[in-house]
Amino acid sequence: MQSVEYKCELRDPILAAAICKKLGAVRAVTVTQTETYFRVPEGRLKRRVSATSQGDEPVEWLFYHRENRAQPKISRFTIYSDEQAKQRFGVRPIPEWVVVRKRRQVWVVGALRVHIDDVDELGEFLEVEALVSPVQHVAACHKQIRKIITALAPALGESISCGYCDLLAAEQATA
């Protein structure tokens, strides 16, 4: 699977939520996530444990490749269940790298998902994601992301070129 993603600092999460609502976005869910990243030879591998007010979600393993750049970027990913991850990556423990804990509001507007994230030890961020499909090609995803980022600009800070795991690992290395 593929998506186009954009991530940036969030200066005003309340304003971002208000803008999402004004754009017709629906707040789909608020979720608490713990993502454990593992050291793998290529790409990224994380185990995501999520909980909502309705209870725990199934554990997901995400294996992905994504370029580090501050503009919208393509992410190529596969989602595995616990059992599928054991089959794909083996049953021996994989070395852990870093653990990211966050609270995420998920807003849906058209084919976009807007994530308002409060990340432990890092602060607040916004992520926009558009799933690439036969009816929504990469160029259309980029166009939609540019449009919503422009609308959200009063609430946003600087673009982020890497993932929360990279930011947290760098933060922990300097502590």
KAPE-V559265 format. One record per backbone hydrogen bond with DSSP energy under -1.0 kcal/mol. CO is the residue of the C=O (numbers start at 1). NH is the residue of the N-H. Records with the same first field share a line. If there is no record, write none. Layout:
# KAPE-V559265
CO=NH, NH
This chain:
# KAPE-V559265
1=77
2=132
3=75
4=130
5=73
6=128
7=160
8=126
9=157
12=16
13=17
14=18
15=19
16=20
17=21
18=22
19=23
20=25
21=24
26=28, 108
29=106
31=104
32=51
33=102
34=49
35=100
36=47
37=97
44=64
45=38
46=62
47=36
48=60
49=34
50=57
51=32
52=55
55=52
60=48
61=80
62=46
63=78
64=44
65=76
73=5
75=3
76=65
78=63
80=61
81=85
82=86
83=87
84=88
85=89
86=90
95=39
98=37
100=35
101=120
102=33
103=118
104=31
105=116
106=28, 29
107=114
108=26
109=112
112=109
113=129
114=107
115=127
116=105
117=125
118=103
119=122, 123
123=119
124=10
125=117
126=8
127=115
128=6
129=113
130=4
136=133
137=141
138=142
139=143
140=144
141=145
142=146
143=147
144=148
145=149
146=150
147=151
148=152
152=155
153=156
155=11, 12
158=9
163=167
164=168
165=169
166=170
167=171
168=172
169=173
170=174
